[in-house]
Amino acid sequence: MMVNYQIDGPEHAPVVILSNSLGTTLEMWQPQMPALTARYRVVRYDTRGHGGTRAAGNVDLAQLGLDVIDLLDHLQIARAHFCGISMGGLTGLWLARYRPQRLLSATVINSAARIGDEKGWRQRARTVREEGLSAIAASAPERWFTPAFRQASPQIVSGLCQRLAESSAGGYAACCEALAKADMREAIAAITLPVLLIAGQYDPVTTLADAQLIQQRIVGAQLAVVPASHLSSIEVPESVNRALLYFLEEQYAG
């Protein structure tokens, strides 16, 4: 399977790979690009079933992680800093646990070791397969952003929702089914890589308590809380960029 990706930044700089959330594409990371590409080689990619990367058969969390390994192999990148949001963050936890030799660090934004519950994800997958993504897209703003951001930036919100509505229903549903089975709550205790958690103070999907549970189970994990809902990298990019860059620079200090 060919993964759709884009590379920016200095050719010989350390690599940061960015993994999108459910229902978005690599374009969601645009607010991070100026800050990151000043110092890092940035690889953005579309998760399986999203954007230019098609879904292929049944999908599980391990497959989402192995797609990243395949992309690193394709690009001949030995190790990279990984940064993922929501579903992408859960992918990062899997990689940090099961393929740590390929990562330099993992940043997990607005995510959880277990997102939602199996019944809910399977119901959403069925609904999307039968009815398409319009209803999901219409309700997305309340999950993704605070009321204040929705009011202040309606064009950003509507643009993201429009792209979600036009996305692959099959690809979205396949990732819902992957999330239905994904549970890293026990496995993460074995992670020894440097980990940064960024949590949205007002996130109703992956709560601050979810991030705190991860922090408790991964020795040395850092936690930054930002004043945002679920897509904090879009809602408060300056706060997210500041935390992410500080963490990345820490890896080269001393």
C-alpha positions in Angstrom: 0.0 0.0 0.0 1.3 3.4 -0.9 1.1 6.1 1.8 0.5 9.6 0.7 3.1 11.9 2.3 4.8 15.3 2.0 8.3 16.3 3.1 9.4 19.8 4.1 12.3 21.4 5.9 16.1 21.2 5.8 17.3 18.0 4.1 19.8 16.9 6.7 18.0 18.0 9.9 16.5 15.5 12.4 13.2 14.1 11.2 9.8 14.7 12.8 6.9 12.6 11.4 3.4 13.9 11.9 0.3 11.6 12.1 -3.2 13.1 11.7 -6.4 12.5 13.6 -9.5 10.6 12.5 -11.3 12.4 9.7 -8.5 14.8 8.8 -5.5 14.8 6.5 -1.8 15.8 6.6 -3.0 19.4 5.9 -4.2 19.6 9.5 -0.6 20.2 10.5 -0.2 23.4 8.6 -0.2 25.6 11.8 2.9 23.6 12.9 4.9 23.8 9.7 6.6 27.2 10.0 7.8 26.5 13.5 8.9 22.9 12.9 10.6 23.4 9.4 12.9 26.0 10.8 14.8 23.3 12.6 13.5 19.9 11.5 12.9 17.8 8.4 9.1 17.2 8.6 7.3 14.2 7.1 3.5 14.5 7.1 1.4 11.6 5.9 -2.2 10.6 5.5 -3.3 7.8 7.7 -4.6 4.7 6.0 -8.1 5.4 4.6 -7.6 9.2 4.8 -6.7 11.8 2.1 -4.5 10.3 -0.5 -3.8 7.0 1.3 -6.5 4.4 0.6 -7.8 1.9 3.1 -6.9 -1.7 2.3 -8.9 -4.4 4.0 -9.3 -4.7 7.7 -7.3 -2.2 9.8 -6.0 -2.5 13.3 -3.7 -0.3 15.5 -0.7 -2.5 14.7 -1.3 -2.0 11.0 -1.4 1.8 11.5 1.9 1.6 13.3 3.5 -0.6 10.7 2.4 1.8 8.0 4.7 4.3 9.6 7.6 1.8 9.7 7.0 1.1 6.0 7.1 4.8 5.3 10.4 5.3 7.2 11.9 2.3 5.3 10.7 3.8 2.0 12.3 7.1 2.9 15.5 5.4 4.3 15.0 7.1 7.6 16.5 5.1 10.5 14.9 6.9 13.4 12.5 9.9 13.7 10.7 11.9 16.3 7.0 10.9 16.1 4.2 13.3 16.8 0.5 12.3 16.5 -2.8 13.7 17.5 -5.8 11.6 18.7 -5.8 8.4 16.5 -2.2 9.5 15.5 -1.2 9.8 19.1 -2.5 6.2 19.8 -0.4 5.1 16.8 2.6 6.8 18.5 2.0 4.9 21.7 2.0 1.6 19.7 5.2 2.5 18.0 6.9 3.6 21.2 6.0 0.3 22.8 6.6 -2.2 19.9 9.1 -0.4 17.5 11.0 1.9 19.9 14.3 1.3 17.9 12.8 3.4 15.1 11.8 6.4 17.2 13.8 9.2 18.9 10.8 10.3 20.9 7.0 10.3 20.9 4.7 13.2 21.3 1.1 12.3 21.9 -1.5 15.1 21.5 -5.1 14.9 22.5 -5.1 11.2 22.8 -5.6 8.3 25.2 -4.4 4.7 25.7 -8.0 3.7 25.0 -10.1 6.1 23.1 -13.9 5.7 23.6 -15.4 2.2 23.8 -15.8 -0.7 21.4 -19.6 -0.5 21.1 -19.5 3.2 20.2 -16.8 2.9 17.6 -18.6 -0.1 15.9 -21.9 1.8 15.9 -20.2 4.8 14.3 -18.6 2.6 11.7 -21.9 1.1 10.8 -23.6 4.4 10.6 -20.9 5.9 8.3 -21.0 2.8 6.0 -24.7 3.1 5.7 -25.3 6.9 5.7 -22.0 8.5 4.7 -20.0 11.1 6.6 -22.4 14.1 6.5 -23.9 13.6 9.9 -20.5 13.0 11.5 -19.1 16.1 9.8 -22.1 18.2 11.1 -21.5 17.2 14.7 -17.7 17.4 14.5 -17.2 21.0 15.6 -18.6 20.3 19.0 -16.1 17.5 19.5 -13.2 19.3 18.0 -13.3 22.9 19.2 -14.4 25.1 22.1 -17.4 27.4 21.5 -15.1 30.4 21.6 -13.0 29.1 18.8 -16.0 28.0 16.7 -17.3 31.6 17.0 -14.0 33.3 16.4 -12.8 31.1 13.5 -15.9 29.8 11.6 -14.0 29.5 8.3 -11.4 27.2 9.7 -14.1 25.0 11.3 -16.3 24.8 8.3 -13.4 24.0 6.0 -12.4 21.1 8.2 -15.9 19.8 8.4 -16.4 20.1 4.6 -13.3 18.1 4.0 -14.5 15.4 6.4 -17.9 15.2 4.7 -16.1 14.6 1.4 -13.8 12.0 2.8 -13.9 8.2 2.2 -16.6 6.7 4.3 -15.0 3.3 4.0 -11.6 4.6 5.1 -13.1 6.4 8.1 -15.2 3.4 9.1 -12.2 1.1 8.9 -10.3 3.3 11.3 -13.3 3.4 13.6 -13.1 -0.4 13.7 -9.4 -0.2 14.4 -10.1 2.1 17.4 -12.8 -0.2 18.6 -10.1 -2.9 19.3 -7.2 -0.6 20.2 -6.3 -0.7 23.9 -2.8 0.3 25.1 -3.6 0.9 28.7 -1.5 -2.1 30.0 1.2 -2.2 27.3 2.4 1.5 27.7 4.0 0.7 31.1 6.9 -0.9 29.2 7.6 2.3 27.2 11.1 3.8 27.9 11.4 6.4 25.1 11.1 10.1 25.9 7.3 10.9 25.8 5.5 14.2 25.7 1.8 14.4 26.3 -0.2 17.4 25.3 -3.8 17.5 26.6 -6.6 19.9 25.9 -8.0 21.4 29.1 -11.5 21.3 27.5 -11.3 18.1 25.4 -14.4 16.0 25.8 -13.1 13.2 23.6 -9.7 12.4 25.1 -9.7 14.1 28.4 -7.0 15.5 30.7 -7.6 12.4 32.9 -6.8 10.2 29.9 -3.4 12.0 29.5 -2.7 11.8 33.2 -3.3 8.0 33.1 -0.7 7.7 30.4 1.7 9.9 32.3 1.3 7.7 35.4 2.1 4.6 33.5 5.1 5.8 31.4 8.1 6.6 33.6 9.4 10.1 32.8 6.5 11.1 30.6 6.0 14.9 30.5 2.5 16.5 30.3 1.6 19.9 29.0 -2.0 21.2 29.3 -3.2 23.7 26.7 -6.5 25.8 26.7 -8.2 24.0 23.9 -10.6 21.2 23.0 -9.8 18.1 20.9 -7.9 19.6 17.9 -5.5 21.7 20.0 -2.9 21.9 17.3 -5.4 23.9 15.3 -7.1 25.8 18.1 -4.0 26.9 20.0 -1.1 26.3 17.6 1.3 28.6 19.4 0.9 26.8 22.7 1.2 23.4 21.1 4.2 24.5 19.0 6.0 25.9 22.1 5.5 22.7 24.1 6.6 20.5 21.2 9.7 22.5 20.2 10.8 22.7 23.9 10.5 18.9 24.2 12.3 18.2 20.9 15.1 20.6 21.8 15.5 18.8 25.2 16.4 15.7 23.3 19.6 17.4 22.1 20.5 19.4 25.2 23.5 18.5 27.2 
